[in-house]
Amino acid sequence: MAVTQYSIDHADLALVLALVRGGTLARAAELLRVDVSTVFRSLRRLEQVLGSPLFEKSRAGYLPNAAARLLAQQAELAEKALEAARLGLEQGHEAVSGTLRLTCTDAVLHGLLLPALARFMPGYPALELELTTSNDFANLSRRDADVALRLTTSPPGHLVGRCLGPVPYVLCAAETYLARVGERDPASLAWIGPDDFLPNHPSLVWRRQRYPEAQPAYRCSSMLSVAQLMRAGLGVAALPAFLVRGEAGLRVLEDDLPGCSSALWLLTRPDCRALRSVTSLFEELTRHIHLAGDGARSD
């Protein structure tokens, strides 16, 4: 973008953001609640005073260049700041804002976290979450994440947090699979389990002790994949109860597997625990994620 003395204002940012989001003059006009000719004239004026184009017109619509995308990013930040200020006035206190990086396993993400986030995150429009899935704690150690939800019985000593409750495991299979193979000793069935990426997973330790002769027919790199193969009728699997409890079409063959249980921990680094965004997230997740003897639920 050419050097210019022009001072970009909120209307300019709103114009660029509307065109980036809408892609066409007509859609941008709808977003801005003005007519198409106003959008067209405003864009031409802005590009003239900046001395550089912001969009490339094509059959697909208006395609933003790097300068337009940069302005749109700044416009989104301004939008969030205004929303945080509005909430603060309405609620009588400073709104929770900023970006938090949260890591968990894909099983915890789909089985517990997403239902909880759907319930309380609409109340935090100025808070942005970056979600990553991983099976270890290295994310927090490397400062790649701020908060972790982990299934473990021994959280690392360098992290702080709280235990949300025990997580029992169950041995289960799809009814379609059991109908196909008939009633048989579980040791003789096709087993589905984690691969060498999770060499000490509780379900592996339990299976080796309970059914030492059983060998997995399928190995997966995540417990969510194990659950998906089990649901597809490919065999039996030992899984966290929250992934399968109460699901139609599945049968629990053994309940609350001894020595196989884990616990759900909500963890952060000591330097993050005083952040208002972290304490708010801790409070909400503690309130909306419940682990009980009859499985897990979000409410």
The 8 nearest C-alpha neighbors of each residue, nearest first, counted from 0:
[[1, 51, 2, 66, 49, 50, 52, 3],
 [0, 2, 50, 3, 51, 49, 48, 52],
 [3, 1, 0, 4, 49, 50, 5, 51],
 [4, 2, 5, 49, 1, 50, 48, 6],
 [3, 5, 6, 2, 49, 48, 7, 1],
 [4, 6, 3, 7, 48, 49, 2, 45],
 [5, 7, 8, 4, 3, 49, 48, 11],
 [6, 8, 11, 5, 9, 12, 10, 45],
 [9, 7, 11, 10, 6, 12, 13, 5],
 [8, 10, 12, 11, 13, 7, 74, 77],
 [11, 9, 13, 12, 8, 14, 7, 15],
 [12, 10, 14, 9, 13, 8, 7, 15],
 [13, 11, 9, 74, 15, 14, 10, 16],
 [12, 14, 10, 16, 11, 15, 17, 9],
 [15, 13, 11, 17, 12, 16, 10, 18],
 [14, 16, 18, 12, 17, 13, 71, 19],
 [17, 15, 71, 19, 13, 18, 14, 20],
 [18, 16, 27, 20, 14, 15, 19, 21],
 [19, 17, 21, 27, 15, 22, 20, 16],
 [18, 20, 16, 22, 17, 21, 15, 63],
 [21, 19, 17, 18, 22, 16, 27, 26],
 [22, 20, 26, 18, 27, 23, 19, 17],
 [21, 23, 61, 18, 60, 19, 20, 62],
 [24, 22, 60, 26, 25, 21, 61, 27],
 [23, 25, 27, 26, 35, 28, 38, 18],
 [24, 26, 28, 23, 27, 35, 29, 34],
 [25, 27, 21, 29, 23, 28, 24, 30],
 [28, 26, 17, 18, 30, 24, 21, 29],
 [27, 29, 33, 25, 31, 35, 26, 34],
 [30, 28, 32, 26, 27, 31, 25, 33],
 [29, 31, 27, 28, 32, 17, 26, 21],
 [30, 32, 28, 29, 33, 27, 17, 14],
 [33, 31, 29, 30, 28, 34, 27, 35],
 [34, 32, 28, 31, 37, 29, 35, 38],
 [33, 35, 28, 37, 36, 38, 32, 29],
 [36, 34, 38, 28, 37, 25, 24, 39],
 [35, 37, 39, 38, 34, 40, 24, 41],
 [38, 36, 40, 35, 39, 34, 41, 33],
 [39, 37, 41, 35, 36, 40, 42, 28],
 [38, 40, 36, 42, 37, 41, 35, 43],
 [41, 39, 43, 37, 42, 38, 36, 44],
 [42, 40, 44, 38, 43, 39, 37, 45],
 [41, 43, 45, 39, 44, 40, 38, 46],
 [44, 42, 40, 46, 41, 45, 47, 39],
 [43, 45, 47, 41, 42, 46, 40, 48],
 [46, 44, 42, 48, 47, 43, 41, 49],
 [45, 47, 49, 52, 43, 51, 44, 48],
 [48, 46, 50, 44, 45, 49, 43, 51],
 [47, 49, 45, 50, 46, 44, 5, 3],
 [50, 48, 46, 47, 51, 3, 45, 1],
 [51, 49, 47, 48, 1, 46, 52, 0],
 [50, 52, 49, 46, 0, 1, 53, 47],
 [53, 51, 46, 54, 50, 55, 47, 49],
 [54, 52, 67, 64, 63, 66, 46, 51],
 [55, 53, 63, 62, 64, 61, 52, 56],
 [54, 56, 62, 61, 57, 63, 53, 64],
 [55, 57, 61, 60, 62, 54, 58, 59],
 [58, 56, 60, 59, 61, 55, 62, 54],
 [57, 59, 60, 56, 61, 62, 23, 55],
 [60, 58, 57, 61, 62, 22, 56, 23],
 [61, 59, 23, 57, 58, 22, 56, 62],
 [60, 62, 56, 22, 55, 23, 54, 57],
 [61, 63, 55, 54, 56, 60, 64, 22],
 [64, 62, 54, 67, 53, 68, 19, 55],
 [63, 65, 67, 66, 54, 53, 68, 62],
 [64, 66, 68, 67, 69, 63, 53, 70],
 [67, 65, 69, 68, 64, 53, 70, 0],
 [68, 66, 70, 53, 63, 64, 69, 65],
 [67, 69, 71, 65, 70, 66, 63, 72],
 [70, 68, 66, 72, 67, 71, 65, 73],
 [69, 71, 67, 73, 72, 68, 74, 66],
 [70, 72, 16, 74, 68, 69, 73, 15],
 [73, 71, 75, 69, 74, 70, 68, 76],
 [72, 74, 76, 70, 75, 71, 77, 69],
 [73, 75, 71, 77, 12, 72, 76, 78],
 [74, 76, 78, 72, 77, 73, 79, 71],
 [77, 75, 73, 79, 78, 74, 80, 72],
 [76, 78, 80, 74, 75, 79, 81, 73],
 [77, 79, 75, 81, 76, 80, 74, 82],
 [80, 78, 82, 76, 81, 77, 125, 83],
 [81, 79, 77, 83, 82, 78, 76, 84],
 [80, 82, 84, 78, 83, 79, 85, 77],
 [81, 83, 79, 85, 84, 80, 86, 78],
 [84, 82, 80, 86, 94, 81, 125, 85],
 [83, 85, 87, 81, 82, 86, 80, 88],
 [86, 84, 82, 88, 87, 83, 81, 89],
 [87, 85, 89, 83, 88, 84, 90, 94],
 [86, 88, 93, 92, 94, 84, 90, 85],
 [87, 89, 91, 85, 86, 90, 84, 92],
 [88, 90, 86, 87, 91, 85, 92, 84],
 [91, 89, 87, 92, 88, 86, 94, 93],
 [90, 92, 88, 87, 89, 93, 86, 94],
 [93, 91, 87, 90, 94, 88, 89, 86],
 [92, 94, 87, 95, 91, 84, 83, 86],
 [93, 95, 87, 83, 86, 96, 92, 84],
 [96, 94, 276, 126, 125, 93, 123, 275],
 [97, 95, 126, 125, 94, 276, 83, 98],
 [96, 98, 126, 127, 125, 99, 95, 276],
 [97, 99, 127, 128, 126, 100, 96, 129],
 [100, 98, 128, 129, 145, 127, 101, 97],
 [99, 101, 129, 144, 145, 128, 130, 146],
 [102, 100, 146, 130, 147, 144, 145, 129],
 [101, 103, 147, 131, 132, 130, 146, 144],
 [104, 102, 148, 132, 147, 133, 149, 107],
 [105, 103, 132, 133, 107, 106, 134, 108],
 [104, 106, 108, 107, 132, 109, 223, 103],
 [105, 107, 223, 104, 108, 109, 110, 222],
 [108, 106, 110, 111, 104, 105, 109, 112],
 [109, 107, 112, 105, 106, 110, 113, 111],
 [110, 108, 106, 107, 113, 111, 105, 112],
 [109, 111, 107, 242, 106, 108, 241, 112],
 [112, 110, 107, 108, 109, 113, 114, 115],
 [111, 113, 108, 115, 114, 107, 116, 109],
 [112, 114, 116, 115, 109, 108, 111, 117],
 [115, 113, 117, 116, 112, 111, 297, 118],
 [114, 116, 112, 118, 113, 117, 287, 297],
 [117, 115, 113, 120, 118, 119, 114, 112],
 [118, 116, 114, 115, 119, 120, 113, 121],
 [119, 117, 116, 115, 120, 114, 121, 298],
 [118, 120, 116, 121, 122, 117, 115, 283],
 [119, 121, 122, 123, 116, 117, 118, 124],
 [122, 120, 123, 119, 124, 118, 117, 116],
 [121, 123, 120, 119, 124, 118, 125, 126],
 [124, 122, 120, 126, 121, 125, 95, 119],
 [123, 125, 126, 121, 122, 120, 82, 83],
 [126, 124, 96, 83, 79, 123, 127, 95],
 [127, 125, 96, 97, 123, 124, 98, 95],
 [126, 128, 98, 97, 99, 125, 129, 96],
 [129, 127, 99, 98, 100, 130, 126, 101],
 [128, 130, 100, 101, 99, 127, 131, 98],
 [131, 129, 101, 102, 100, 128, 132, 103],
 [132, 130, 102, 101, 133, 103, 129, 100],
 [131, 133, 104, 103, 102, 105, 130, 134],
 [132, 134, 104, 135, 103, 102, 131, 105],
 [133, 135, 104, 132, 103, 136, 197, 149],
 [136, 134, 137, 133, 138, 149, 104, 103],
 [135, 137, 138, 139, 140, 134, 147, 155],
 [136, 138, 140, 139, 135, 141, 143, 142],
 [139, 137, 143, 141, 144, 136, 140, 142],
 [138, 140, 142, 144, 141, 137, 143, 136],
 [139, 141, 137, 142, 138, 136, 143, 268],
 [140, 142, 138, 143, 139, 137, 144, 136],
 [143, 141, 139, 144, 140, 138, 145, 137],
 [142, 144, 138, 141, 139, 145, 100, 140],
 [145, 143, 100, 139, 142, 138, 101, 146],
 [144, 146, 100, 267, 101, 139, 99, 268],
 [147, 145, 267, 101, 266, 144, 102, 100],
 [148, 146, 102, 266, 101, 103, 265, 149],
 [149, 147, 265, 103, 264, 266, 102, 263],
 [148, 150, 264, 263, 103, 151, 147, 265],
 [149, 151, 263, 262, 261, 264, 148, 152],
 [152, 150, 262, 261, 153, 149, 154, 263],
 [151, 153, 261, 262, 154, 150, 263, 260],
 [154, 152, 151, 155, 156, 262, 150, 261],
 [153, 155, 151, 156, 152, 158, 264, 149],
 [156, 154, 157, 158, 153, 136, 159, 266],
 [155, 157, 158, 154, 159, 153, 268, 160],
 [156, 158, 155, 159, 268, 269, 140, 154],
 [159, 157, 268, 156, 267, 155, 266, 269],
 [160, 158, 266, 267, 268, 269, 157, 161],
 [161, 159, 266, 265, 267, 158, 162, 264],
 [160, 162, 265, 264, 163, 266, 159, 263],
 [161, 163, 264, 164, 263, 265, 262, 160],
 [164, 162, 263, 264, 161, 285, 265, 290],
 [163, 165, 162, 290, 262, 263, 166, 291],
 [166, 164, 262, 261, 263, 167, 290, 260],
 [165, 167, 262, 261, 260, 239, 263, 164],
 [168, 166, 260, 255, 240, 239, 165, 261],
 [167, 169, 239, 240, 238, 255, 256, 260],
 [170, 168, 254, 237, 255, 238, 253, 240],
 [169, 171, 237, 253, 252, 236, 251, 238],
 [172, 170, 251, 252, 250, 235, 236, 169],
 [171, 173, 235, 250, 249, 229, 234, 174],
 [172, 174, 249, 232, 176, 175, 230, 248],
 [173, 175, 177, 249, 176, 248, 178, 250],
 [176, 174, 178, 173, 177, 232, 179, 248],
 [175, 177, 232, 179, 173, 174, 178, 180],
 [176, 178, 174, 180, 179, 181, 175, 173],
 [179, 177, 175, 181, 176, 180, 174, 182],
 [178, 180, 176, 177, 181, 175, 174, 232],
 [181, 179, 177, 178, 176, 182, 183, 188],
 [182, 180, 178, 177, 179, 183, 176, 184],
 [183, 181, 177, 180, 184, 178, 185, 179],
 [182, 184, 181, 185, 187, 188, 180, 186],
 [183, 185, 186, 187, 188, 182, 181, 210],
 [186, 184, 188, 187, 183, 235, 210, 189],
 [185, 187, 213, 184, 188, 210, 212, 189],
 [188, 186, 185, 184, 213, 189, 183, 212],
 [189, 187, 185, 186, 190, 234, 235, 184],
 [190, 188, 234, 216, 235, 215, 191, 187],
 [191, 189, 215, 235, 234, 216, 236, 188],
 [190, 192, 217, 236, 215, 218, 235, 225],
 [191, 193, 218, 225, 219, 215, 236, 217],
 [194, 192, 219, 218, 220, 197, 221, 222],
 [195, 193, 218, 219, 196, 220, 197, 192],
 [194, 196, 198, 197, 193, 220, 218, 199],
 [195, 197, 194, 198, 220, 193, 221, 219],
 [198, 196, 195, 200, 199, 194, 193, 220],
 [199, 197, 195, 200, 196, 194, 203, 193],
 [200, 198, 197, 201, 204, 203, 202, 195],
 [199, 201, 203, 202, 197, 198, 204, 193],
 [202, 200, 259, 204, 203, 205, 199, 260],
 [201, 203, 205, 200, 204, 237, 259, 206],
 [204, 202, 206, 200, 205, 201, 207, 199],
 [203, 205, 201, 207, 202, 206, 208, 200],
 [204, 206, 202, 208, 203, 207, 259, 209],
 [207, 205, 209, 203, 210, 208, 204, 202],
 [208, 206, 211, 204, 205, 210, 209, 203],
 [207, 209, 205, 206, 211, 210, 204, 203],
 [208, 210, 206, 207, 205, 211, 204, 186],
 [211, 209, 206, 213, 212, 207, 208, 186],
 [212, 210, 207, 213, 208, 209, 206, 214],
 [211, 213, 210, 214, 186, 207, 187, 209],
 [214, 212, 186, 210, 211, 215, 187, 190],
 [213, 215, 216, 212, 190, 189, 211, 186],
 [216, 214, 190, 191, 217, 192, 189, 218],
 [215, 217, 190, 189, 191, 214, 218, 234],
 [218, 216, 191, 215, 192, 190, 219, 189],
 [217, 219, 194, 192, 193, 191, 215, 216],
 [220, 218, 193, 194, 221, 225, 224, 192],
 [219, 221, 194, 193, 196, 218, 222, 224],
 [222, 220, 224, 223, 219, 193, 225, 105],
 [221, 223, 225, 224, 106, 226, 193, 220],
 [222, 224, 106, 226, 225, 221, 227, 105],
 [223, 225, 227, 222, 226, 221, 219, 228],
 [226, 224, 222, 228, 223, 227, 219, 192],
 [227, 225, 229, 223, 224, 228, 230, 222],
 [226, 228, 224, 230, 229, 225, 231, 223],
 [229, 227, 231, 225, 230, 226, 233, 224],
 [228, 230, 226, 231, 232, 227, 234, 233],
 [231, 229, 227, 232, 228, 173, 226, 172],
 [232, 230, 228, 229, 233, 227, 173, 176],
 [233, 231, 176, 173, 230, 229, 234, 175],
 [232, 234, 229, 231, 228, 176, 189, 235],
 [235, 233, 189, 190, 229, 232, 191, 172],
 [236, 234, 172, 190, 171, 191, 229, 189],
 [235, 237, 191, 170, 171, 190, 238, 192],
 [236, 238, 170, 169, 202, 168, 171, 235],
 [237, 239, 168, 169, 236, 240, 170, 242],
 [240, 238, 168, 241, 242, 167, 169, 166],
 [239, 241, 168, 244, 294, 242, 243, 167],
 [240, 242, 295, 294, 239, 243, 244, 110],
 [243, 241, 240, 110, 239, 244, 238, 106],
 [242, 244, 246, 240, 241, 245, 239, 238],
 [245, 243, 240, 246, 241, 294, 242, 295],
 [244, 246, 243, 247, 249, 294, 241, 250],
 [247, 245, 243, 244, 249, 248, 242, 250],
 [246, 248, 249, 245, 250, 243, 244, 173],
 [247, 249, 174, 173, 246, 250, 175, 230],
 [250, 248, 173, 174, 247, 172, 246, 251],
 [249, 251, 171, 172, 252, 174, 173, 248],
 [250, 252, 171, 253, 170, 169, 254, 249],
 [253, 251, 171, 170, 250, 254, 172, 169],
 [254, 252, 170, 251, 169, 256, 255, 171],
 [253, 255, 169, 256, 170, 251, 252, 168],
 [256, 254, 167, 168, 169, 257, 253, 260],
 [255, 257, 259, 168, 254, 169, 258, 253],
 [258, 256, 259, 255, 260, 205, 168, 254],
 [259, 257, 260, 256, 205, 201, 204, 261],
 [258, 260, 201, 257, 256, 205, 202, 168],
 [261, 259, 167, 168, 166, 258, 256, 257],
 [260, 262, 166, 151, 152, 165, 150, 167],
 [263, 261, 165, 166, 150, 151, 164, 152],
 [262, 264, 150, 163, 149, 164, 162, 165],
 [265, 263, 162, 149, 148, 163, 161, 266],
 [264, 266, 148, 161, 160, 147, 162, 149],
 [267, 265, 160, 147, 159, 146, 264, 158],
 [266, 268, 146, 159, 158, 145, 160, 147],
 [267, 269, 158, 271, 270, 159, 272, 145],
 [270, 268, 271, 272, 159, 158, 267, 157],
 [269, 271, 268, 272, 273, 267, 274, 145],
 [272, 270, 268, 269, 274, 273, 267, 277],
 [271, 273, 269, 274, 270, 277, 267, 278],
 [274, 272, 271, 275, 278, 277, 270, 269],
 [275, 273, 277, 276, 271, 272, 278, 270],
 [274, 276, 278, 277, 279, 273, 95, 272],
 [275, 277, 279, 274, 278, 95, 280, 96],
 [278, 276, 280, 274, 279, 275, 281, 272],
 [279, 277, 281, 275, 280, 276, 282, 274],
 [280, 278, 282, 276, 277, 281, 275, 283],
 [279, 281, 277, 283, 282, 278, 284, 276],
 [282, 280, 278, 284, 279, 283, 285, 277],
 [283, 281, 279, 285, 280, 284, 286, 278],
 [282, 284, 286, 280, 285, 281, 287, 279],
 [285, 283, 287, 286, 281, 288, 282, 280],
 [284, 286, 282, 283, 288, 287, 281, 163],
 [287, 285, 283, 284, 288, 282, 289, 298],
 [286, 288, 284, 115, 298, 297, 285, 283],
 [289, 287, 297, 284, 285, 286, 115, 296],
 [290, 288, 296, 295, 297, 287, 291, 163],
 [289, 291, 295, 164, 294, 165, 296, 166],
 [292, 290, 293, 294, 295, 289, 164, 165],
 [291, 293, 294, 290, 167, 295, 165, 166],
 [294, 292, 291, 295, 244, 290, 240, 241],
 [295, 293, 241, 240, 291, 292, 244, 290],
 [296, 294, 290, 241, 289, 291, 293, 240],
 [295, 297, 289, 298, 288, 290, 294, 241],
 [298, 296, 288, 287, 115, 114, 289, 111],
 [297, 287, 296, 115, 288, 118, 289, 114]]
